[in-house]
Amino acid sequence: MGRRRSEAVTLADVARRAGCSIATASKALNCRAQVAEATRQRVLQAATELAFRTPNRSRAIGLLTDELGGRFSIPILLGAENALAGERMSVLLCDTHGDDARRRHYVTALLARQVDGFIVVGDDNDVRPSLPRDLPVPVVYAYGESGHPGDVSVIADDGGGARLAAGHLIGLGRRRIAHITGPRRYRAARERAAGLGQVLDEHGLPLTGGEPLYGEWSQRWGRHAAHHLLVSHPDTDAVFCGNDQIAAGVAQALSELGRRVPDDVALVGFDNWTEFAADCRPPLTTVDPRLRELGEAAVRHLFAALDGRPSRGVVREPCRLVVRASTI
């Protein structure tokens, strides 16, 4: 696709002369699909009149993240780099710290370096504002969802992951299953709760406690909620937690209450965060959102867009269940 140039004549100049968008001019100059022949001819004529020459591709993409030091960006980055290695392309990483002005600056700087596209990684998987619509390169959103329906957003299938966890517990004979999770305002919390509820309904089982226990994404909340749950519902035989931090807190509370895991209460988390899942006692069965594979999938969608086959909408990548000693 076309790139911005340091010379006087830019792709925007060509698009303006041809009476079309920058994206359409880019597709026309690079023989992409979805451009009417009459439009293509206008763009080519405008480029000739302006002596515009399409610059070479940079063989790089820009990856924008709001939380480089957090849990999610690095695995997604590693997955993207792995997918790009075969194409001999590199990643230019920019941490926006959640600041809109900083994000705009990085977008401008990366376009000046003629990146082939952007991958935008959210600091959570809720809906986020879209980048400007007139960028001359494709954009793919990973983990977090773009607020514009015309964009493509590659996210983990939270509901599907919860269904895996629920099916596993029921398959082990657990029938009094509770759910402790994070804040209700997070889509991840709501979708994981909904996935669990769907499987329980299919098996004619009520959710122990009547409704999910929404709180914080923290061990402290897990300990507090588990104490409350076991006092009011002492017959609970399984707890599915919205993340591994919560599950680690639940494991501590169960130990304090003299409940054995998994003999008395089976325990499942979400995220496969090694710091909590592998170090939990016993090691925690958990849902893995496959963040590296998410990064690889984002690159595939970016390549498809560069080849004139852009996607749109929300693409949910499947999770996998990692079974450890907290359930068997």
C-alpha positions in Angstrom: 0.0 0.0 0.0 1.0 3.6 -0.4 3.1 5.4 2.2 3.5 9.0 3.2 6.7 10.5 1.9 9.1 13.2 3.0 9.0 14.7 -0.6 6.5 17.5 -1.4 4.1 15.3 -3.2 2.3 12.9 -1.0 -0.3 10.2 -1.4 -2.8 12.6 0.1 -2.1 15.0 -2.8 -2.7 12.2 -5.3 -6.0 11.2 -3.6 -7.1 14.9 -3.5 -6.4 15.3 -7.3 -8.2 12.1 -8.1 -11.2 12.9 -5.9 -11.0 9.8 -3.7 -9.9 8.7 -0.3 -6.2 8.0 0.6 -7.0 4.4 1.1 -8.6 4.1 -2.3 -5.6 5.8 -3.9 -3.3 3.5 -2.2 -5.2 0.4 -3.4 -5.3 1.8 -6.9 -1.5 2.5 -7.1 -0.7 -1.0 -5.8 -3.2 -2.9 -7.9 -5.3 -3.9 -5.0 -8.8 -5.3 -5.4 -12.1 -3.4 -4.7 -11.2 -0.4 -6.8 -13.4 0.5 -9.8 -11.4 0.7 -13.1 -12.5 4.3 -13.7 -11.2 5.3 -10.3 -8.0 3.4 -10.8 -7.4 5.3 -14.0 -8.1 8.7 -12.3 -5.6 7.8 -9.6 -2.9 6.7 -12.0 -3.4 9.9 -14.1 -3.2 12.1 -11.0 0.0 10.3 -9.9 1.5 10.9 -13.3 0.6 14.6 -13.4 2.0 15.1 -9.9 5.1 13.0 -10.6 4.3 10.9 -7.6 6.4 7.7 -7.1 5.2 5.0 -4.7 7.8 4.5 -2.1 9.1 1.0 -1.2 7.6 -0.9 1.6 9.3 -0.6 5.0 9.0 -4.3 5.8 7.9 -3.2 9.3 4.6 -2.8 11.2 3.8 -0.5 14.1 2.5 -2.0 17.3 0.8 0.4 19.6 0.1 -0.7 23.2 -1.3 1.0 26.2 0.4 -1.2 28.7 3.8 -2.5 27.7 4.7 -3.4 31.3 1.5 -5.3 31.8 0.3 -8.9 31.4 -1.0 -9.0 27.9 1.2 -6.9 25.5 4.4 -8.9 25.6 2.9 -12.3 24.6 0.9 -10.7 21.8 4.1 -8.9 20.6 6.1 -12.2 20.7 3.3 -13.9 18.7 3.3 -11.1 16.1 7.1 -11.2 15.8 7.0 -14.9 15.3 4.5 -14.6 12.5 6.5 -11.8 10.8 9.8 -13.7 11.0 9.0 -15.7 7.9 8.3 -12.6 6.0 11.5 -10.9 7.2 9.5 -8.1 8.7 10.1 -6.3 12.0 7.9 -4.7 14.6 8.3 -1.0 15.8 6.9 -1.0 19.3 5.4 2.1 20.9 3.9 2.4 24.4 1.2 5.1 24.5 0.6 4.9 28.2 -3.1 5.3 27.4 -2.5 8.9 26.3 -4.4 10.1 23.2 -1.9 12.8 22.3 1.0 10.3 22.6 -0.9 7.8 20.4 -1.4 10.5 17.7 2.3 11.4 17.8 3.3 7.7 17.4 0.9 7.2 14.5 2.3 10.2 12.7 5.9 9.2 13.4 5.4 5.6 12.3 3.6 6.7 9.1 6.6 8.9 8.4 8.8 5.8 8.6 6.5 4.1 6.1 5.2 1.2 8.1 3.1 -1.3 6.3 0.3 -1.3 8.9 -0.6 -1.1 12.6 -1.5 -3.6 15.3 -3.2 -1.9 18.3 -3.2 -3.7 21.6 -5.6 -2.6 24.3 -4.8 -2.7 28.0 -8.1 -4.6 28.5 -10.5 -6.3 26.1 -13.3 -3.8 26.2 -14.2 -1.5 23.3 -11.8 1.3 22.6 -11.8 4.3 20.3 -10.7 3.6 16.7 -7.7 5.2 15.1 -8.4 7.8 12.4 -10.3 6.3 9.5 -8.2 7.9 6.7 -4.9 6.2 7.5 -3.2 5.0 4.3 -2.3 1.6 5.9 -4.5 -1.2 7.4 -5.1 -1.4 11.1 -5.8 -4.5 13.2 -6.9 -4.4 16.8 -5.8 -7.2 19.1 -7.1 -8.2 22.5 -9.1 -4.9 22.8 -12.0 -4.2 20.4 -12.2 -1.2 18.1 -15.3 0.9 18.6 -15.8 1.1 14.8 -17.7 -1.7 13.1 -15.6 -1.4 9.9 -12.4 -2.3 11.7 -11.2 -5.9 12.4 -10.6 -6.8 16.1 -9.0 -10.1 17.1 -9.9 -11.0 20.6 -10.0 -14.1 22.8 -13.2 -16.0 23.0 -13.9 -15.4 26.7 -17.3 -17.0 26.6 -16.0 -20.1 24.8 -13.2 -20.3 27.4 -15.7 -20.3 30.2 -17.7 -23.0 28.5 -14.6 -25.2 28.4 -14.1 -24.7 32.2 -17.7 -25.4 32.9 -17.8 -28.5 30.8 -14.6 -29.8 32.5 -16.1 -29.3 36.0 -19.4 -30.9 35.1 -17.6 -33.8 33.4 -15.8 -34.4 36.8 -19.1 -34.7 38.5 -19.2 -31.3 40.1 -22.8 -30.0 40.5 -22.6 -27.1 42.9 -20.5 -24.6 41.0 -20.0 -21.0 42.0 -18.4 -18.1 40.1 -16.1 -15.4 41.5 -15.0 -12.8 39.1 -13.9 -9.2 38.5 -15.9 -6.0 38.0 -19.2 -6.3 36.2 -18.3 -3.3 34.0 -15.6 -5.4 32.2 -16.9 -7.2 29.2 -14.5 -10.1 29.9 -16.2 -10.6 33.3 -19.7 -10.5 31.8 -18.8 -12.9 28.9 -17.1 -15.4 31.1 -20.1 -15.4 33.5 -22.4 -15.8 30.6 -20.5 -18.7 29.1 -20.6 -20.5 32.5 -24.3 -19.9 32.9 -25.0 -21.2 29.4 -23.4 -24.6 30.2 -25.1 -24.8 33.6 -28.4 -24.2 32.0 -27.8 -26.9 29.4 -27.3 -29.4 32.2 -30.2 -28.1 34.4 -27.8 -26.9 37.1 -28.2 -23.6 39.1 -25.3 -21.4 39.7 -24.4 -21.8 43.4 -25.1 -18.5 45.1 -27.7 -17.6 42.5 -25.5 -15.1 40.6 -21.8 -14.4 39.9 -19.8 -12.7 42.7 -18.5 -9.6 40.9 -15.6 -7.7 42.6 -12.0 -7.0 41.8 -9.3 -8.7 39.7 -7.3 -9.5 42.8 -6.3 -12.2 45.3 -7.7 -10.1 48.1 -11.2 -10.2 46.5 -10.8 -13.9 45.9 -10.1 -14.6 49.6 -12.9 -12.4 50.7 -15.5 -13.7 48.3 -14.5 -17.4 49.0 -15.0 -16.9 52.7 -18.4 -15.4 52.2 -19.4 -18.1 49.7 -18.4 -21.0 51.8 -20.2 -19.6 54.9 -23.4 -19.1 53.0 -23.1 -22.2 50.7 -20.9 -24.8 52.5 -21.9 -27.5 50.0 -20.1 -25.7 47.1 -18.0 -28.3 45.3 -16.4 -26.2 42.6 -15.4 -22.6 41.9 -14.7 -21.1 38.5 -12.8 -17.8 38.8 -12.7 -14.9 36.4 -8.9 -14.8 36.5 -5.9 -16.6 38.1 -5.3 -13.9 40.7 -8.8 -14.4 42.0 -8.3 -18.2 42.0 -5.1 -17.9 43.9 -7.0 -15.9 46.6 -9.7 -18.6 46.6 -7.2 -21.3 47.1 -5.8 -19.5 50.1 -9.3 -19.1 51.6 -10.1 -22.8 51.0 -6.9 -23.8 52.8 -7.8 -21.5 55.7 -11.2 -23.1 55.9 -9.9 -26.6 55.9 -11.3 -27.4 52.5 -9.1 -29.6 50.3 -8.5 -28.8 46.6 -9.6 -30.6 44.6 -11.1 -33.3 46.9 -13.6 -31.0 48.5 -13.7 -28.1 46.1 -12.4 -28.1 42.5 -10.9 -24.8 41.3 -10.5 -23.3 37.8 -9.0 -19.9 36.9 -8.6 -17.9 33.7 -5.6 -16.5 31.9 -2.9 -19.2 32.5 -0.8 -16.6 34.2 2.2 -18.7 35.3 3.0 -16.5 38.3 -0.4 -17.5 39.8 -1.4 -20.7 38.0 1.8 -22.8 38.2 2.8 -21.5 41.7 -0.7 -22.1 43.2 -1.0 -24.9 45.6 -2.1 -27.2 44.1 -1.2 -26.0 40.6 -4.2 -24.4 39.0 -6.4 -25.6 36.2 -7.0 -22.6 34.0 -8.2 -21.3 30.7 -5.4 -20.1 28.4 -6.4 -17.2 26.1 -3.5 -18.1 23.8 -2.1 -14.5 23.6 0.8 -15.4 21.3 -1.6 -17.1 18.9 -3.7 -13.9 19.2 -0.7 -11.9 18.0 -0.1 -14.3 15.1 -3.7 -14.1 14.1 -3.5 -10.3 14.1 -0.6 -10.4 11.7 -2.5 -12.8 9.4 -5.4 -10.3 9.2 -3.0 -7.5 8.5 -1.4 -9.4 5.7 -4.8 -10.2 4.2 -5.6 -6.5 4.3 -2.3 -5.6 2.5 -3.3 -8.2 -0.1 -6.6 -6.5 -0.7 -8.7 -8.9 1.4 -9.5 -6.8 4.5 -11.6 -8.3 7.3 -14.1 -6.4 9.5 -15.9 -7.0 12.7 -14.9 -9.0 15.8 -12.9 -12.3 15.3 -12.9 -14.4 18.5 -10.0 -16.8 18.7 -10.5 -20.0 20.7 -9.1 -20.5 24.1 -7.8 -23.8 25.5 -8.1 -25.4 28.9 -4.9 -26.3 30.8 -5.7 -29.0 33.3 -3.6 -29.1 36.4 -4.0 -30.6 39.9 -6.7 -28.2 41.2 -9.4 -30.2 39.5 -8.0 -33.7 39.2 
